[in-house]
Amino acid sequence: MPSLSHFDRERFIQLTFKSDLIAGERFFFDMATLCAQSGVSTDEVRRALFPARTGGDAT
């Protein structure tokens, strides 16, 4: 069960611009660190995110 407490992680944010305005953004982070700090299994997350590749069940 996730603890809902604070966690620290490094991240990278990629912004794209059009006409000097933000047109898009992508966030990159280390999922294993996030899972470890929140008490969630990386295998469970992978099965939920990528059911076709891992045999999991998307809900």
Contacts in CASP RR format, 6 or more apart in sequence:
PFRMAT RR
TARGET T0000
AUTHOR 0000-0000-0000
METHOD contacts of the structure
MODEL  1
MPSLSHFDRERFIQLTFKSDLIAGERFFFDMATLCAQSGVSTDEVRRALF
PARTGGDAT
2 38 0 8 1.000
2 39 0 8 1.000
2 40 0 8 1.000
3 38 0 8 1.000
3 39 0 8 1.000
7 34 0 8 1.000
7 37 0 8 1.000
7 38 0 8 1.000
8 37 0 8 1.000
9 29 0 8 1.000
9 30 0 8 1.000
9 33 0 8 1.000
9 34 0 8 1.000
9 37 0 8 1.000
10 29 0 8 1.000
10 30 0 8 1.000
10 33 0 8 1.000
11 27 0 8 1.000
11 28 0 8 1.000
11 29 0 8 1.000
12 27 0 8 1.000
12 28 0 8 1.000
12 29 0 8 1.000
13 25 0 8 1.000
13 26 0 8 1.000
13 27 0 8 1.000
13 28 0 8 1.000
14 25 0 8 1.000
14 26 0 8 1.000
14 28 0 8 1.000
15 22 0 8 1.000
15 24 0 8 1.000
15 25 0 8 1.000
16 22 0 8 1.000
16 23 0 8 1.000
16 24 0 8 1.000
16 25 0 8 1.000
17 23 0 8 1.000
31 42 0 8 1.000
31 45 0 8 1.000
32 42 0 8 1.000
35 41 0 8 1.000
35 42 0 8 1.000
35 45 0 8 1.000
36 42 0 8 1.000
43 54 0 8 1.000
46 53 0 8 1.000
46 54 0 8 1.000
47 54 0 8 1.000
47 55 0 8 1.000
47 56 0 8 1.000
47 57 0 8 1.000
48 56 0 8 1.000
48 57 0 8 1.000
48 58 0 8 1.000
48 59 0 8 1.000
49 58 0 8 1.000
50 56 0 8 1.000
51 57 0 8 1.000
51 58 0 8 1.000
END
